[in-house]
Amino acid sequence: MTDPLLTELLDLALEAARRAGALLRDGRPADLQVAATKSSPIDVVTEMDIRAEKLITGFLAESRPTDGFLGEEGAGSEGSSGVRWVIDPLDGTVNYLYGLPTWAVSIAAERDGERVVGVVEAPMRRETFHAVLGRGAYGNGETLRCRPAPPLDQALVSTGFNYVTDVRAHQAAVAQRLIPRLRDIRRGGSAAVDLCDVAAGRLDGYYERGLHPWDLAAGDLIAREAGALTGGRPGLPADGDLTVAATPGVFEPLQAILDDLGAWHD
């Protein structure tokens, strides 16, 4: 049966992501500058991150004023409806700053603490990904399915690196030991896009340490609804220590190797 609330939340998330994506694509200043830094001098925020988050939260609050928010650029409120929006207005900010195309708007909705809707809008790729819990995952309206599992040594896996130097150095050491056991590694620069690429069968797997809820909320749901498995350390959900997403058959051996290599700590 169709749940009218989930349909409403999906429609709102799609429209909010479309509007924010258009703002970021069409409104990007030629002289775009860093507005602030976060964890380190190279972990940046631009004026457009802030504008996009205000657009998204403003639009959603007009339709659902009692919902809660958790946003990367500071949006935060408890709400009273049982629904919370988890928002990354610009995932892949450094790519965006440099004019690279791999960046996205990520919006997820939680109901009573359970993630039920996810939308990732990638304007420069002309792609919109979405999923509703129990209803499957879609890319530009077409059903998404993750790839059939290859042997691990033939798997293409993506990852990301932290902006804190010491953490990044450890992550590089893990990747160095992992690469000989895979087909190859990619580094796209947007966790949301990487998770959607697992869903779309463009990657066999993805892992990263140091993600926040807004980085993975929408993409994790999209990957799972496309048939991928997701988690953190063995037996744990995806979180800031470790996020792993992969096609079944790749997920468990990849997760085990990452745990052995210490990918979950600095």
C-alpha positions as CSV (number, residue, x, y, z in Angstrom):
1,M,0.0,0.0,0.0
2,T,1.1,3.5,-0.7
3,D,1.9,5.7,2.3
4,P,0.7,9.3,1.5
5,L,3.2,10.8,3.9
6,L,6.2,9.1,2.2
7,T,4.9,10.3,-1.2
8,E,4.6,13.8,0.1
9,L,8.1,13.7,1.6
10,L,9.6,12.4,-1.7
11,D,7.9,15.0,-3.7
12,L,9.1,17.8,-1.4
13,A,12.7,16.4,-1.4
14,L,12.8,16.1,-5.2
15,E,11.6,19.7,-5.6
16,A,13.9,21.1,-3.0
17,A,16.9,19.3,-4.5
18,R,15.9,20.4,-8.0
19,R,15.8,24.1,-6.9
20,A,19.0,23.9,-4.9
21,G,20.8,22.1,-7.8
22,A,19.6,24.8,-10.2
23,L,20.9,27.5,-7.9
24,L,24.3,25.9,-7.5
25,R,24.6,25.2,-11.2
26,D,23.3,28.5,-12.6
27,G,24.3,30.8,-9.8
28,R,27.9,29.9,-9.3
29,P,30.0,33.1,-9.3
30,A,32.9,33.2,-11.7
31,D,35.0,34.4,-8.7
32,L,33.7,31.9,-6.2
33,Q,35.6,32.2,-2.9
34,V,35.9,30.2,0.3
35,A,33.5,31.6,2.9
36,A,34.8,29.6,5.9
37,T,36.7,26.5,6.8
38,K,35.7,23.5,9.0
39,S,38.0,20.8,10.2
40,S,41.1,22.2,8.6
41,P,42.2,25.0,6.2
42,I,41.4,22.8,3.2
43,D,38.0,21.7,4.4
44,V,36.0,24.5,3.0
45,V,32.6,26.1,2.8
46,T,31.6,28.5,0.0
47,E,28.9,31.1,0.0
48,M,26.9,28.8,-2.3
49,D,26.8,26.0,0.3
50,I,25.1,28.4,2.7
51,R,22.7,29.8,0.1
52,A,21.7,26.3,-1.0
53,E,21.0,25.2,2.6
54,K,18.8,28.3,3.3
55,L,16.9,27.6,0.1
56,I,16.2,24.0,1.0
57,T,15.3,24.6,4.6
58,G,13.1,27.6,3.7
59,F,11.2,25.6,1.1
60,L,10.6,22.6,3.3
61,A,9.6,24.7,6.3
62,E,7.0,26.4,4.2
63,S,5.3,23.1,3.5
64,R,6.0,21.4,6.8
65,P,6.7,23.9,9.5
66,T,6.8,21.4,12.4
67,D,9.5,19.1,10.9
68,G,13.0,19.0,12.3
69,F,16.3,19.7,10.4
70,L,19.9,18.5,10.5
71,G,22.0,20.3,8.0
72,E,25.8,20.5,7.3
73,E,25.9,24.2,7.3
74,G,24.2,24.7,10.6
75,A,20.5,24.0,10.2
76,G,19.3,22.2,13.3
77,S,15.9,21.9,15.0
78,E,14.1,19.1,16.8
79,G,10.6,19.7,15.3
80,S,7.4,18.1,16.7
81,S,6.1,16.1,13.7
82,G,8.3,13.0,14.0
83,V,9.9,13.9,10.6
84,R,13.5,15.2,10.4
85,W,15.2,16.3,7.2
86,V,18.9,15.5,6.9
87,I,20.5,17.9,4.4
88,D,23.9,18.3,2.7
89,P,23.3,21.3,0.4
90,L,26.5,20.7,-1.5
91,D,28.3,17.4,-1.2
92,G,31.6,17.7,-3.0
93,T,32.4,21.4,-2.2
94,V,36.0,21.2,-3.2
95,N,35.0,19.8,-6.6
96,Y,32.5,22.6,-6.9
97,L,35.1,25.2,-6.0
98,Y,37.4,24.0,-8.7
99,G,34.7,23.6,-11.3
100,L,34.8,19.8,-11.3
101,P,31.4,18.1,-12.1
102,T,31.2,15.6,-9.3
103,W,29.1,17.3,-6.6
104,A,25.5,16.9,-5.5
105,V,22.6,18.0,-3.3
106,S,21.7,15.4,-0.8
107,I,18.3,15.4,1.1
108,A,17.0,12.6,3.3
109,A,13.8,12.4,5.4
110,E,13.6,10.4,8.6
111,R,10.3,9.4,10.2
112,D,10.5,8.5,13.9
113,G,14.2,8.1,13.5
114,E,14.0,5.7,10.5
115,R,15.4,6.9,7.2
116,V,12.5,6.7,4.7
117,V,13.3,9.0,1.7
118,G,16.5,9.9,0.0
119,V,17.2,12.2,-3.0
120,V,20.5,13.0,-4.5
121,E,20.6,15.6,-7.3
122,A,23.8,15.7,-9.4
123,P,23.2,18.7,-11.8
124,M,26.4,18.5,-13.8
125,R,25.7,14.9,-14.5
126,R,22.1,15.6,-15.3
127,E,21.1,12.9,-12.8
128,T,18.5,12.7,-10.1
129,F,18.6,9.6,-7.8
130,H,15.9,8.8,-5.3
131,A,14.6,6.0,-3.1
132,V,11.7,5.4,-0.7
133,L,12.0,2.7,1.9
134,G,10.6,-0.5,0.5
135,R,9.9,0.9,-2.9
136,G,13.2,0.5,-4.7
137,A,15.8,3.0,-6.1
138,Y,15.6,5.1,-9.2
139,G,17.9,7.2,-11.4
140,N,16.2,9.6,-13.7
141,G,13.1,7.5,-13.3
142,E,14.7,4.2,-14.2
143,T,15.0,1.4,-11.8
144,L,18.5,1.0,-10.3
145,R,20.2,-2.3,-9.4
146,C,23.7,-2.8,-8.2
147,R,26.1,-4.9,-10.2
148,P,26.4,-8.7,-10.0
149,A,29.3,-9.5,-7.6
150,P,32.7,-10.1,-9.1
151,P,35.5,-11.7,-7.2
152,L,37.0,-9.2,-4.8
153,D,40.2,-8.9,-6.9
154,Q,38.1,-7.8,-9.9
155,A,36.1,-5.2,-7.9
156,L,36.2,-1.5,-8.6
157,V,35.9,0.4,-5.3
158,S,35.7,4.1,-4.5
159,T,36.8,5.9,-1.4
160,G,37.3,9.3,0.0
161,F,39.9,11.1,2.2
162,N,39.6,13.3,5.2
163,Y,40.8,16.9,5.2
164,V,42.8,16.5,8.4
165,T,46.4,15.7,7.4
166,D,47.1,12.9,10.0
167,V,43.8,11.2,9.3
168,R,44.3,11.4,5.5
169,A,47.8,9.9,5.8
170,H,46.4,6.9,7.6
171,Q,43.7,6.5,5.0
172,A,46.3,6.6,2.3
173,A,48.2,3.8,4.0
174,V,45.0,1.7,4.2
175,A,44.4,2.3,0.5
176,Q,47.9,1.4,-0.4
177,R,47.5,-2.0,1.2
178,L,44.0,-2.5,-0.2
179,I,44.7,-1.6,-3.9
180,P,46.6,-4.9,-4.7
181,R,43.6,-6.9,-3.5
182,L,41.1,-5.1,-5.9
183,R,40.8,-4.3,-9.6
184,D,41.4,-0.6,-8.7
185,I,40.3,2.3,-6.5
186,R,38.6,5.5,-7.5
187,R,38.3,8.8,-5.6
188,G,35.3,10.8,-6.8
189,G,35.1,13.5,-4.1
190,S,31.4,13.2,-3.2
191,A,30.1,10.5,-0.9
192,A,26.5,11.0,-2.0
193,V,27.5,10.4,-5.7
194,D,29.7,7.4,-4.8
195,L,26.8,5.7,-3.0
196,C,24.5,6.4,-5.9
197,D,27.1,5.0,-8.3
198,V,27.1,1.8,-6.3
199,A,23.3,1.7,-6.7
200,A,23.6,2.3,-10.4
201,G,26.2,-0.5,-11.0
202,R,29.0,1.8,-11.8
203,L,31.0,0.7,-8.8
204,D,31.3,-2.6,-7.0
205,G,31.9,-0.9,-3.7
206,Y,32.6,2.2,-1.7
207,Y,34.1,2.9,1.7
208,E,35.1,5.9,3.7
209,R,35.9,7.0,7.3
210,G,34.8,10.2,8.8
211,L,31.4,10.7,7.1
212,H,28.6,12.7,8.9
213,P,24.9,11.8,8.8
214,W,24.2,14.3,6.1
215,D,27.0,12.9,3.9
216,L,25.5,9.4,3.8
217,A,21.8,9.6,4.7
218,A,20.2,9.8,1.2
219,G,22.9,7.8,-0.6
220,D,22.9,5.0,1.9
221,L,19.1,4.5,1.4
222,I,19.4,4.7,-2.4
223,A,22.2,2.1,-2.4
224,R,20.3,-0.3,-0.1
225,E,17.1,0.0,-2.1
226,A,19.1,-0.9,-5.3
227,G,20.1,-4.1,-3.6
228,A,23.5,-3.1,-2.2
229,L,24.5,-3.9,1.4
230,T,25.7,-1.1,3.6
231,G,27.2,-1.0,7.1
232,G,30.2,0.1,9.1
233,R,32.5,-2.2,11.1
234,P,31.2,-5.9,11.1
235,G,27.8,-6.0,12.8
236,L,27.5,-2.2,13.0
237,P,25.6,0.3,10.8
238,A,27.4,2.9,8.6
239,D,28.6,5.7,10.7
240,G,31.5,8.2,11.2
241,D,34.0,5.4,12.0
242,L,33.4,3.6,8.8
243,T,30.9,3.5,6.0
244,V,30.9,0.5,3.5
245,A,28.5,0.0,0.6
246,A,28.9,-2.8,-1.9
247,T,27.1,-5.3,-4.0
248,P,26.4,-8.5,-2.2
249,G,29.3,-10.8,-2.5
250,V,31.8,-7.9,-2.3
251,F,30.4,-6.3,0.8
252,E,31.5,-8.9,3.4
253,P,35.0,-9.6,2.2
254,L,35.6,-5.8,1.7
255,Q,34.2,-5.0,5.1
256,A,36.4,-7.7,6.8
257,I,39.6,-6.5,5.0
258,L,38.9,-2.9,6.0
259,D,38.3,-3.9,9.6
260,D,41.6,-5.8,9.6
261,L,43.5,-2.9,8.0
262,G,42.2,-0.5,10.7
263,A,40.2,1.7,8.2
264,W,37.9,2.6,11.2
265,H,40.5,4.5,13.2
266,D,43.0,7.3,12.6
